[in-house]
Amino acid sequence: MGRSLEPYHAHHAGKIISLGGGAALIDLLGGRIRGRPAWWTYRLIYLLKLVGTRNKLQALASLTFNRIFEPTV
């Protein structure tokens, strides 16, 4: 008690945002990626963050199936 508060400093590595329709934005460590390459990176990171091989394979199969049989408008 009676101690002075230490200043708070937040450090963010970056942001990844999916925009849908095969587009995304990545702002990572000062660099930026847009469009389809960012979308593929977003999907890869999503798969890597899943826990368990079975979940990763199911998600990969689902994403692949949805990309192949995507309805065109």
C-alpha positions in Angstrom: 0.0 0.0 0.0 1.1 3.5 -0.6 3.1 2.5 -3.7 2.9 4.6 -6.8 1.3 3.1 -9.9 3.5 1.9 -12.7 2.7 3.2 -16.2 0.9 0.6 -18.4 2.3 -0.1 -21.9 0.4 -2.3 -24.3 2.4 -3.8 -27.2 0.3 -5.3 -30.0 2.0 -7.4 -32.7 -0.7 -6.5 -35.2 -4.2 -7.1 -36.5 -5.7 -9.6 -38.9 -9.1 -8.9 -40.3 -11.2 -11.1 -42.7 -13.3 -9.0 -45.0 -15.1 -11.9 -46.6 -15.2 -12.8 -50.3 -11.6 -14.0 -50.2 -10.2 -10.7 -49.0 -8.5 -9.7 -45.7 -6.2 -7.1 -44.2 -3.1 -7.8 -42.2 -1.2 -5.2 -40.2 1.7 -7.0 -38.6 4.8 -5.4 -37.1 4.4 -2.3 -39.3 3.9 -4.2 -42.6 0.7 -4.5 -44.4 -0.8 -7.2 -46.7 -4.1 -6.9 -48.5 -6.4 -9.0 -50.7 -6.1 -12.7 -51.5 -2.6 -13.3 -50.0 -3.8 -11.8 -46.7 -6.9 -14.0 -46.9 -4.8 -17.2 -47.3 -2.6 -16.1 -44.4 -5.7 -15.5 -42.3 -6.9 -19.0 -43.1 -3.6 -20.6 -42.4 -3.3 -18.9 -39.0 -6.9 -19.9 -38.2 -6.0 -23.6 -38.9 -2.8 -23.4 -36.9 -4.6 -22.0 -33.8 -7.1 -24.9 -33.7 -6.3 -27.6 -31.0 -6.0 -31.2 -32.2 -5.2 -32.8 -35.5 -8.7 -34.0 -36.0 -10.2 -30.5 -35.6 -7.6 -29.1 -38.0 -8.3 -31.7 -40.6 -12.1 -31.2 -40.3 -11.8 -27.4 -40.7 -9.4 -27.8 -43.6 -11.8 -30.2 -45.4 -14.7 -27.8 -44.7 -12.9 -24.8 -46.0 -11.7 -26.7 -49.1 -15.2 -28.0 -49.8 -16.7 -24.5 -49.4 -14.2 -23.0 -51.7 -14.7 -25.6 -54.4 -18.5 -25.6 -54.3 -18.9 -21.9 -53.6 -22.1 -20.5 -55.1 -21.6 -17.9 -57.8 -24.0 -15.0 -57.9 
